[in-house]
Structure formats: structure tokens, C-alpha cells
Amino acid sequence: MNNRPASFIKNRIIENIRPWESIRHAFFHDDTVAPVTLGDYLAYSGIVSAVLLVFQIVTGLLLLFYYSPHPMKAFESVVFIQNEAPNGFLFVTLHAINAKLIVLMLFIHMFRIMYVSAHRGPRSHQWYTGSALLTLMLITGFSGYLLPWSQQSFWACVIGTEAMRTIPLIGDGVAWLLKGGKEVSGTTLAIFYGFHVILLPISIVILIWFHLKRVWETGVSAPPDMIARIEKESCIGCGLCERICPFEAIAMDTPYGKKKACVDQNQCNGCRACLGKCPTASIGLFSGETPMKREPLFPHGVLNRAVASLVTLIILFAAVFFFHGLLMETRTPADPLVTPDRIKPDWYFMGPYQLLKVMPSEFMGLLTLAAVFLLMVFLPKLDRSGPRSPEKRPVYIFLVKTAILSFIFFTLWGFIS
Ligand code: HEM
């Protein structure tokens, strides 16, 4: 009997949504996780983003009870939540400030990965799903910004959707589709609301599943100075490691008349793809003469991640209680007939917005942003070989630092100009 559909469902679908074996392995076996100390807080930015996202979804669901996505009622419903609904002020402020913090965490997560070149080889999959996640998170932020229907949010939406019109050929169509017509109106609010509360959150949760599933399968990256070393005595020269290595860093040699695997120190990225394949466990990771310390995720890894998440949540609540005046703009109802003196997007769009303002034309600005975006998404294709260690690749590290500093520079410039 032809059982292809059954095996397709088992291999492609069930195995994809049921990575229990890799989770169990990551938690309890000693060959998956390179321990990271709590001092290296930035290394936990991925898991901290996930925890913040849970908070964001919970507070968002609570706001849905009272929010009304209608241009005549949206602003008042937010004011009502803030002033009269039970704990409404807390939930509105948490949702608004947490949205800013999540994006900050994601940028930290991304820049750290770029810095230690963890985007290469078997982890490029995480990079691609991560880029899609960041894009969806930014769109979620943009769509959510309109929902209070305040003067700032209305005009930020006008600017954002108008910028789309400069895209050649399809620009007008894209802007029309986003707005649901020629102008930003109640239809736009309904479209943004649908995206913000249903389509985008569901897509984000599904993508996170694939992102984390792959993290469980590959394990988190080893420190960048770790390199594979093969014990010659026990190596049987089967060649499995040579075939699996994504960096072509392993070659077979015959040093004593017997076939043995050898590692090219300048190509090995310490990705660990070969470790699990070696039938005689002859491969280990070393930094110089020091072997990599290994530890199961449970208990220290889990505890460290919990502490990092807790510290971030304390910072979030401190911001909500003590700095909400500074972090949240004063809101007045949207008035489509009066353009405000200064239109301010959310902080993470401030840099791109400033760049658009200072470029000779909006089209050139959009072209530059698109180029930066494509460079980021396809980083694993552009940078895929050579050593990983930051000390051994000064030009790359200079470029990463320039990218980070330019982002900070344009963002600050946007705030003060
Ligand atoms: C909601 C968004 C995201 C969540 C919840 C998330 C979560 C995580 C988690 C929990 C890890 C495991 C390691 C760690 O704790 O840091 C991880 C690893 C990774 N993420 Fe993300 N991530 C997100 C977005 C991104 C973005 C925007 C990128 C890059 C464009 C990215 C690329 C990667 C890569 C390459 C790894 C493997 C890193 C390594 O092994 O050292 N992720 N992510």
C-alpha cells in the first residue's frame, strides 16, 4: 500500500511541531549547551524577548475588553481604560512601554549575534526566521501606534503610508491597500486593528515556534573562539564529519598511513554540527588548550535565564511606575485637518525617519533603507566563511560597530532635531 501521505504527515508535519526529543536533550544532556554566565546578560536577550512578548500578548488581550476600533470612539476608549477601567492605567502603560522595550531587546539580540557571528552555518535558519520576526514586530509596532487614534499616531500613520507611495510602480497600490482608500480613515483603523490583534500576533507566535525549535536542535552557539579538535587515536576516518561540516573546515588525511580527519583552524566555526555525527566521539571543542565546558540547560542555564528575565521585568515595571511621563507622549485626539508642528514616530522608527528627512529625495532614502534591510536579511549568505572570533576579523567588527553607531546616531538625531 502506498503510505507516502502518512509518512509525509509524520516526517514533515508532526516532527516539525513536536521537537520534544531536542528539548529534552537540551535540558538534561551535557553536550548541548555552552554555559554562559549571568555577567553576559546580552546573551540572554533572545529568551528575555520571548518573556516580554508573553507579557505583551497578555496585556494586549486585557486591553481588548474595553478598546473600541472606531475613529469616533478609539481615543475615548483608551482614555477610559487609562482613567476608569480596573488597573487600566497599569495595563495601557505596560503595553506601550513594553512594546518599546521588546524592540530594544530584539536589536540587542540581533547585534550581539552579528558581533559573535552566530548567524552562520547551521544557525542561518534562526537568522532568517529572526529577520522575519523582527520585521513582523516592527509592523506590529507601527499598526499598534495608530490604535489610540491620537494626533501623533494619526499623523505618524499618514507619513508612514505616504512614504510607501514613493516605491516605483507598486507604491500607490501598497499605500492604497494599507489605508483602505486614499486617506487615513476609519477603514485604515479597522485594517490596522485586524493586523495588530489577529494576523500579526498569530504569525509571530508560529514563527517563534520555528525559531526556537531550530535553537533546540542546533543548541546555542559556542563562544566564538572555540574550534573543533579531533583525537587522532580514536578517529576511524569514516568521513561523516567532513560531509556534515558546513564550513568545509574538515578534510581527510593519511598522516600515519591511516585515514584520519583534520581540522582547518582558520575555517572552523565551532558550530558543533560534526560533534553529534562522530560515531567514536573523537571530536571536542577547544579554545587553545582549554576544552569547552559543557553543561545541561537545567538547572544553571534555566536559573540564569530566569534571573535575566526577572531583572528586565523589574526595569520594565520601574519604567512604568516612575518614568511613564518621560516614555509616553501626551495624547490629544486625532484631528485630520490640523497637521502638528512635529510628527514623532516611535523610537525605533526615529532613525529611518531621520534618514528619510535628510536624504535628497524620499525615494533615495527608501532605497538606502531597503539596501540596509536586504544586507541584514542576507547576512548569512554574504558572510559565511573564515574564523568567527571577533579578534581575528577586525574589518567585519568595524562594519558591525559602524552599523550599530549609525543606528544610534540617526535615532538620537531624530529625537533632537
Ligand atoms: C520575537 C523575536 C525573537 C525571539 C523570541 C528570539 C528568541 C531566541 C532565543 C530564546 C534564542 C536562544 C539563545 C538565546 O537565549 O539568546 C535565539 C537564538 C537565535 N536567534 Fe533569536 N529571537 C528572536 C528574534 C531574532 C532576530 C530578530 C534575529 C536576527 C535577525 C534572531 C536570530 C537568532 C539566532 C541566529 C540565534 C542563534 C544564536 C546562537 O546560537 O548563539 N532572533 N533566539
Residues whose N, C-alpha, C, O or C-beta is under 5 A from the ligand:
A	BS01	HEM	A43 Y44 S45 G46 I47 S49 A50 L106 M110 I113 A118 H119 R123 Q126 W127 G130 S131 L133 L134 V215 G219 V220 S221
